């Protein structure tokens, strides 16, 4: 198995890191990739934030890289937990001991590659791993790369050395990037920027209860797994269109859409802990059904963390089960979640046509389909869903 190793301070991880990791994984045909945040880099002084925050931000990069490459990508805390200065020689030796049959590849940027001979025990590194360097363009780097490849090959016979070109590679000084953060998240994944804002890192000091929609979006995305980002952004788009068509408050619809799945990734024990923290009452089915809990905990987080008004919280609260006599905003969020552009299931096109022709008939169809799907799986249907369906049918005279 080919195992890629990409280390760095990741302070913070930016789009250049992400694109390089993805391109190198494809170029080398990696089977797995490890991102390794340094504990204490030997060549630089790290100020705040601490290693835990850097590892958490690297986690967003890992999820996105895994999504785009289709291979496992995970964050290793080995250098953080080892303590002391984080020497690559120690890391690759430890990885070789853990994965003795794997082919290790160490990923690095241009500057690191051109000074590799000056690293701590470079010969030991090359005895365990190949090195793969990436540069911005062939014109900028190939002349330097070819000289360095020849030099390292002569100095370290048998070394595995690969270089590659990354057109449009984002090359930004981490110091400059950190200085820009209070003014915006340029060069960062939205989830990373959102994490920085909600944790008040690098001098950012946004009031989470007074965020604009543009400020809220990356923060909301930082609560999600990478695979759910597309869905939530689709719900925001759909909620805006439905709100405009049916007269709901567009800003509130988008606000609710961005936060409707903010606790979706939590496990049952974490959901129950939030319920206890916020005094959320649960019935017997909700205590057992993980899928039902994120609407309740999400509404509480929207209220307590982001200062959402009650009607927005209610739209989040009812977006999974529905309820009798739903407001227009609640219907908009329920249906936007159902028919957003990335949804692809039998009957979704018909569902979209009905929703845009008549909101209430669309709601009735959505509730009916939900009940039939759950019953088809042999899963219990929450009473609120059945009551909502009966109520809307009566309103339609059916």
Beta strands, then each sheet from edge to edge (+ up, - down):
strand 1: 2-8
strand 2: 32-37
strand 3: 40-41
strand 4: 72-76
strand 5: 85-86
strand 6: 103-109
strand 7: 129-135
strand 8: 161-165
sheet 1: 4+ 2+ 1+ 6+ 7+ 8+
sheet 2: 3+ 5+
end
